[in-house]
Amino acid sequence: MNHRANCLVVALGFWALANSPAAQAQGSAATRLHAVKLDRSALTSELESVSKLIETSSAARQIESDKSPEALAKRDQARASYKAAQAALAADDLPKASALLNEVRSLFFEAVRASAPEEVMAKKLEVDYKARLDSVNALLAAYQRVASEKESAPKGVRETVTVIDKGVTEAGKQAKLGKYREARLELDRVYLIAKAGISSLRSGDTLVRSLKFSSKEEEYTYEIDRNDTHQMLLQVLAGEKKSDSMVNKFLETAKELRARAEVAAKSRDHAAAIKLLEESTSELVRAIRSAGIYIPG
């Protein structure tokens, strides 16, 4: 493999590592609840690392030399999001800064993929598929464990597990045909179903209260993650079938509640923001059910 390909293998390998089961497990608080305490000094260090990634890494140099219009456009979007992350950190909006840094990485590696040679991309797709399969299996096990911790069997768990199992089976069929991109998309769908299912099972019960958030702001960050997960799942489902008026009704209510929650959070009223976010997520659960996927909540 030539030097150009080697540079991109390193960069793409870094991206796969960030999305690997080990990285997922490190957030497990991600499976235990995606409640990650944000730290300003850690984010400052992360900001510096991301800057080196998008400006001076071998992958960044490759994007610059390749001159692919798509790659350069994605790189410029990553730079814009990076500047927004800097501004958010300066304004002490840690959740926004963290989310924007994730966006920067995602956009940058889209740029890397756009400039990658075909043989590197083929291997990358296979690696991505296997990493996501491990993540789905881990989340499915967590989902079943959380369900078993409930005093009474929650409605819809069996149906949700069946949907996830079918998705994994379908992805496996696609992978055997070498269609790793299609297989990964199917796994992404059931990954979101499992993640949303876990957060819905734990919403509002003693499992959530036992997390003992250090502050209302930390709990608000957790609820933002829950709400984002349900929104992403709904976007995936909307891409598979035409949304109906009922889905749109629930979605609009959810968006309104989310907006009110963000206003409350900016006013430092995190208790009110949390309540509004919980209501917003409940509306998203109703929309998801209307779109054909039953999840508890």
N, C-alpha and C positions, 0 to 999 in steps of 0.2 A: 504493500500500500504506500503511495507517495506521501510526501511531507504534508501536502494540502489535506489529504484524507486523514492523516494522523492527527493534525490539529483539530479537525472537526470531530474525530472520534473522542478525543479528550473532552471537548466542550459538550458534546452530546451525552457522553458518559456522566458528566457532572450533572446534567439535567435529569438523567435517569435516576441518579443517586438521590437527588432532592425529592424525587417522587417514589422512592423505593419503599418496601415494607419497613425497613429499618427507620427511615425518616418518618413514616407514618406512625410507627410504634413510639418514636421519641415524642410525638405529640399525643400520646395516648394517656394522657389527658385528652388527646384528640378522640380516642375511642372512649376514654373515661369521661370525656365531655368537651373536648376542644376548648377548654377554658385555660388559655395561656396567659400568664401574667406578663404584661408588657413592661419592658425596662428601657429607660431612655438611653443609658450608656450602651446597652446591647444593640439597640437600634442605630445608634451613632456609628458603632463599629460595623454593623451590617451595611449601613449606607456607604461606608468607605469601600467595603469589599465589593459591593455591587457596582460602584463607580469603576473599579479596576476591571471588573468583568466586562462591562459594556464599552470601555474605552481603550484598555491596554492589553487585554488578554489575546492569546493566539487566535481565538475565534473572532474577536473584534477586528483584528488585523486582516483576517481572511475575508470578512464581510466587506471591509473597505477595498481590498484588492480585487475581489470578485466583481464588484460593481453591478450586481444583480439589482434591478430597480425595486423588486419586491423586498429583497433583503435590506436594502438601504432605507426603504420606507418604514419597515418594521423597526429597524435600528433607531430611526428618528423618533418614532412613537415611544420607544423605550426611553430615549433621552428625555422626552417631554414628561413622561410619567415620573422619571427620576427627579426632575426639577420640582414636580408637584410634591413628591415625597419629602424632599428637602424643606419645602415650605411648610408642609404639615408638621414635620418634626420641630421646626423653628417656632411654630404656633402651639407646640406642646400637644398636638392632636395625635397621640401615639397609635390608636387603632387605625386611623386613616393612613399614617405613615407606613405602618406595617403592611396594610393591604396594598398600598401603592408599590412597595418594594416587591411584593409577590407579582404584581402586574408587570413591573419592569423586567423581571426574570422571564416571565412567560412571553412577553413581546420580543425580548432579545433572542430567546431560543427559537422563536418562530423565524426570526431573521437568520439564525444559524442554519435552520433546516432549509430555508429557501436558497442558501448558498452551498448546501452540502452536496457532494457527489452522490450519484445514485446508489452505489454499492454501500456507502456509509448509511444512507437513509434506510435501506432495506434491513440492515442489521439493527439499526436504531428502533425501527418499528417492532421488530421481534422482541427486543429487550423491553420496550415499553409494555408490550402485551403481557409478557411474563411477570413483570413487576406489578402491573395492575391486577392480574389474576391473583397473585399472592395477597394483595391488599383487599380484594373483594372477599376472598376466603376468610381472612382475618376479621373483617367487619361482619361477615355473616355469622361467624362463631360468636362474636361479641353480641350481636343482635339476639341470637338464641339464648345466650347466657343472661342478658338483661331481662329477657322475657321470662326466663325461669325464676328470676329473683322476685318477680311480682307475686303478690299474695294470691291473686286469681289470674288465670290465663287470659291475657288481653285479646280482644277481638281482632281478627285479621292477621295475626302473626303467621299462622300456617299458610295463608294465601300469599303473604309477602315473601316468605321463604320459597314458596313454589315459583313465584315470578323470578326471584334471584337465581334459583337453580336452573330454570329454563334459559335465562340469559347467559349464564356461564356455559351451558351446553351448546347453545347457538354460537357463542364466541369460539368455543373449541372447534366446532365444525369449520368456521371461517379460517381459523388459524391453520388447520390441517391442509387447507387449500392454498396456503401462503398469503391469504388476505388479512394480514395483520392489522392494517388500518381499520378495516371494517370490524374486526374482532375487538380491537381496542375501544371503538366507539360503543359497541354493545356492552363491554365491561364497564365503561364510564357510566352508562345509564344505570346498571344494576348497583354500581358502587354508590351512586347518589341515593338510590332507593334504600339501600341498607343503612347509609349514614343518616338519612332523614328518619328512617324507622327507629333507629336507636334514640335519636334526640326526642322524637315524639313519645316513645315509651317512657323516657325519663322526665319528661316535662311536668313540672308542678308536683312531683311526688317526693317522697323522702330521699330518693336516690340523688335528686338534684340538691335538695337542702343539705344533704350530708357532704356536699362538696366544700362547704364552709368558705365561700368566697371571702377574700380579704377585704373587699370593698364593694359597694354597689356599682362602681365603675367597672370592676373586673367582671361582675355578673352581667353587666350590660354588654361587655365585649363578647361573652359567651352567647348571649341571646342574639347578638348581631350575626354570629357564625351560624347559629341554628336557622335564622331567617334567610341568610344567604344560601344555605344548603337547599332549603325548600324551594327558593326561587330558581336555583340552577336546575333542580329536578323538573320543575314545571316548564322551564325553557326547553329542556330535552323532550319532554312529552309533547309540547306544543309543536315541535318540529316533526313529530311522527304522525300527528293527526290534526285535523282542523279543530281549533278551539271553538267551543260553543259559547252562547251568551252567558250561561251559568258560570263557566270557568272565568270568563272575562269579568263578570260581576264580582266574584270572590277576589280576583286579582286586583281590581281597582280599589276595593276596600282595603286589601292588604297593603297596597302602595301608599294609600292615604295614611294609614296607621303608622307605617314605617317612617314616613316623612314627619309626622307629629312626634314620633319617638326621637328622631334625630334632633329636632328643635329642642325638645326637653333636655336631651343630653348636652347640647351646647350651652344650655342654661344651668348645667350641673345638677339638674333634677333627675338623677339616674333611676330613682325609685319609680317615678312616673314613666320614664323611658322604657324601663324593663316591662312594666305592665302593658304598655302600648305595643311593644315588640312581641310579647306573648300573644296578644290579640291578633296581631298581624300574621304571625306564623300559623295560628289556628285557621285563619282565612285561607292561607296557602294550602294547608292540609285539605280543606274542603275543596279547593280548586283541583288539587292533585287527584283526589278521589273522583271528582267529576270527570277528570281526564282519563279515568280508567284504571288507576293504580290505588289499591287500598293500603293505607298505612295507618297505624294506630295514632291517636292524638285527639 
